[in-house]
Amino acid sequence: MPLAADHWMTEHPAWLPTPDGAHRVCPLAGGLVLAQVTRGTLVLTALDGGDTEPAADVFALPQGAADDVPELAKELTDLGRVGRLRNPSLWEALGTAILRQVIRAGQSKRLYRALCAAHGRRVTLPDGESYALFPTPETLLDLDDAQFTNLGLAFKRPVLRSAATAFIAHGDEWMRLSQPALVDELQAVRRVGPWTAGAAVADYTNRWDLYPYADLAVRTWARRAAPSHAWFDNERAFGAQWRHLADAHLSSLTLLTLAWGSQHGDIG
């Protein structure tokens, strides 16, 4: 059944632009699902006979949220209903967050898509186009050093390999954990820290209170949306300020602020 929103988040690099929106393919236990966003509507289509659908959530600023910062409240209210498809693959969510570590968003998107194109499974879509999925952990472990280097991923090679090894060993167990416990457990992977773990679990669950909400992206967009407010520059101080402002609406406020930012530019 189509799901409508005023705006759909398509910031994840698995989303590829189409003439009238964007699409991505989601690998699920029951088969592959094509997700298409067109003019505010999300449509999910099973590609190989499966009937399992990934979950999507729709966010809107709750009444009274962020009232202490009227500029921000107005900007986020004006977004209306914002939809976001959960990443149904914990492995892909972790790999995407790793690729985003310490580099610009645009660069990480290019690396993600190059990795998929070179080593991901190819899927033929109903319109005849080809779509490349994110490589499996087994595929990544089969790549030699030169293959990583040729893709510009030499720096990411150690953490991708350690994450792939850990996911093969513990992935089934991870997916049975509570969401906060999963953030902690992912940090046992070598070179996966709090930012990477929180970003991965937020992508996988749409729990944006688990996202590292004091990071540069949230700080930047909050400041741009409400420039007259006295925001703290320090990450730790901003985090406390943001939690106090959001109160019970931390997940919605964080996601909507990131959605606002996706419409107003790219901080890199």
C-alpha positions in Angstrom: 0.0 0.0 0.0 1.4 3.4 -0.9 2.5 5.6 2.0 2.3 9.4 1.7 4.3 12.1 3.4 5.1 15.7 2.5 8.8 14.8 2.2 10.7 11.5 2.1 14.3 11.2 3.4 16.5 9.8 0.6 19.8 10.8 2.1 21.1 7.2 2.3 23.4 6.5 -0.7 21.4 3.4 -1.6 18.7 5.8 -2.9 19.4 6.6 -6.6 17.7 9.5 -8.4 15.0 8.8 -11.0 13.3 11.2 -13.4 10.5 11.7 -10.9 12.0 10.8 -7.5 14.3 8.1 -6.2 14.5 4.4 -5.7 16.5 1.7 -3.9 16.4 -2.1 -3.6 16.1 -3.6 -0.2 17.3 -7.2 0.4 15.1 -8.9 2.9 14.8 -12.5 4.2 11.7 -13.0 2.1 13.2 -11.5 -1.1 14.1 -8.3 -2.7 11.8 -5.2 -2.5 12.0 -2.2 -4.7 11.2 1.1 -2.9 10.2 4.0 -5.0 9.5 7.6 -3.9 7.5 9.7 -6.3 5.9 13.1 -5.5 5.6 12.4 -1.8 4.5 8.8 -2.0 6.5 5.7 -1.1 5.6 2.5 -3.1 7.1 -0.9 -2.2 7.1 -3.7 -4.8 8.3 -7.3 -4.3 10.7 -8.2 -7.1 11.0 -11.9 -6.7 7.8 -13.3 -5.2 8.4 -12.3 -1.6 5.8 -10.4 0.4 7.9 -9.1 3.2 8.1 -5.3 3.3 10.6 -3.1 5.0 9.2 -0.7 7.6 8.8 3.0 7.0 8.1 5.7 9.7 6.6 9.2 9.3 7.7 12.0 11.6 6.2 15.3 12.4 7.0 17.9 15.0 4.8 17.2 18.0 2.8 20.1 19.3 4.8 22.0 21.9 8.1 20.4 20.9 11.0 22.9 20.6 8.8 25.8 21.8 11.9 27.2 23.6 13.4 27.9 20.2 10.5 29.3 18.1 12.6 29.7 14.9 13.5 26.1 14.9 10.0 25.0 15.8 8.6 27.0 12.9 11.1 25.6 10.4 10.5 22.0 11.4 6.7 22.4 11.6 6.8 23.8 8.0 8.4 20.5 6.8 5.1 18.8 7.5 5.2 15.0 7.6 8.6 13.5 6.9 8.9 9.9 6.0 11.9 7.6 6.2 12.4 4.0 5.2 14.3 2.0 7.8 17.4 0.3 6.4 16.3 -3.3 6.6 19.9 -4.6 6.6 22.0 -4.1 9.8 25.1 -5.1 7.8 24.4 -2.4 5.2 23.7 0.2 7.9 27.0 -0.6 9.6 28.9 -0.5 6.4 27.4 2.8 5.4 28.2 4.4 8.7 31.8 3.1 8.4 32.1 4.7 4.9 30.9 8.0 6.4 33.6 8.1 9.1 35.7 11.3 9.1 35.0 12.1 5.4 32.5 14.4 3.6 29.0 13.0 3.0 29.4 13.5 -0.8 32.7 11.6 -0.9 31.3 8.7 1.2 28.3 8.5 -1.1 30.6 8.2 -4.1 32.6 5.5 -2.3 29.5 3.6 -1.4 28.2 3.5 -4.9 31.6 2.6 -6.4 31.9 -0.3 -4.0 28.4 -1.5 -4.9 29.0 -1.1 -8.7 32.3 -3.1 -8.5 31.4 -5.9 -6.1 27.7 -5.9 -5.3 25.1 -8.3 -6.6 23.3 -7.0 -9.7 19.5 -6.8 -9.8 17.4 -6.2 -12.9 14.6 -3.8 -12.2 11.1 -4.0 -13.9 12.1 -1.2 -16.3 15.1 -3.1 -17.3 17.7 -1.0 -15.5 20.4 -2.6 -13.4 20.8 -1.9 -9.7 23.8 -2.9 -7.6 23.3 -4.0 -4.0 25.8 -3.4 -1.1 28.4 -6.2 -1.1 27.9 -9.0 1.5 30.4 -9.3 4.3 31.7 -12.5 2.7 32.3 -10.6 -0.5 34.2 -7.9 1.3 36.5 -10.4 3.0 37.3 -11.9 -0.4 38.7 -8.6 -1.7 42.4 -8.2 -1.8 44.3 -5.0 -0.7 44.6 -3.8 -4.3 40.9 -4.0 -4.9 40.2 -1.8 -1.9 42.9 0.7 -3.1 41.5 0.8 -6.6 38.2 2.0 -5.2 39.8 4.6 -2.9 39.1 2.5 0.1 42.5 1.7 1.4 41.9 3.8 4.5 38.6 2.0 5.2 39.9 -1.5 4.5 40.8 -2.4 8.1 37.5 -1.4 9.7 35.4 -2.8 6.9 37.2 -6.1 7.2 36.9 -6.2 11.0 33.2 -5.3 10.7 32.6 -8.0 8.1 34.3 -10.6 10.3 32.4 -9.6 13.3 29.0 -9.5 11.5 29.5 -13.0 10.2 30.3 -14.2 13.7 27.8 -12.2 15.6 25.2 -10.7 13.3 22.4 -13.0 14.2 23.0 -12.3 17.9 23.2 -8.6 17.3 19.8 -8.5 15.7 18.2 -10.0 18.8 19.6 -7.3 21.1 17.6 -4.3 22.3 18.4 -1.2 20.3 20.4 0.7 22.9 22.4 -2.6 23.7 23.1 -2.9 19.9 24.8 0.5 19.9 27.1 -0.7 22.7 27.8 -4.0 21.1 28.8 -2.6 17.8 31.5 -0.6 19.5 33.2 -3.9 20.3 34.2 -4.0 16.6 37.7 -2.7 16.1 37.6 0.9 14.9 33.9 1.3 15.4 33.2 4.1 17.9 30.1 5.7 19.3 29.4 7.9 16.2 29.5 4.9 13.8 27.5 2.6 16.1 24.8 5.2 16.8 24.5 6.3 13.1 24.2 2.6 12.0 21.5 1.8 14.6 19.5 4.9 13.8 19.6 4.0 10.1 18.5 0.5 10.9 15.8 1.3 13.5 14.7 4.9 12.8 15.5 5.5 16.5 17.1 9.0 16.1 17.5 9.4 19.9 20.3 6.8 19.4 21.9 8.9 16.6 25.0 10.9 17.7 22.8 14.0 17.9 25.5 16.4 19.0 27.5 15.8 15.8 28.4 18.4 13.2 25.4 17.9 11.1 22.8 18.4 13.8 24.8 21.4 15.3 25.1 23.0 11.8 21.4 22.6 10.8 20.1 23.7 14.2 22.2 26.9 14.0 21.1 27.6 10.4 17.5 26.9 11.1 17.5 29.1 14.3 20.4 31.6 13.9 19.3 33.9 16.6 19.4 31.2 19.3 22.4 30.9 21.6 23.6 27.4 20.6 26.6 26.0 22.3 29.6 25.3 20.1 31.1 22.6 22.2 29.8 19.1 21.2 29.2 17.9 24.7 27.5 21.1 25.8 25.4 21.2 22.7 24.3 17.6 23.4 23.0 18.5 26.8 21.3 21.6 25.4 19.7 19.5 22.7 18.5 16.8 25.1 16.9 19.5 27.3 15.3 21.2 24.3 13.9 18.0 22.9 12.8 16.4 26.2 10.6 13.4 25.2 10.8 14.2 21.5 14.6 13.6 21.0 14.1 11.1 18.1 11.7 13.3 16.2 13.5 16.5 16.7 16.8 15.0 15.6 15.4 13.3 12.5 13.5 16.4 11.4 16.5 18.7 11.9 18.5 16.3 9.6 15.6 16.3 7.1 15.6 20.1 7.2 19.3 20.1 6.5 18.9 17.8 3.5 16.6 20.4 1.9 18.9 23.3 2.7 22.3 22.3 1.5 25.2 19.9 2.2 27.8 20.5 4.9 29.9 17.7 3.4 
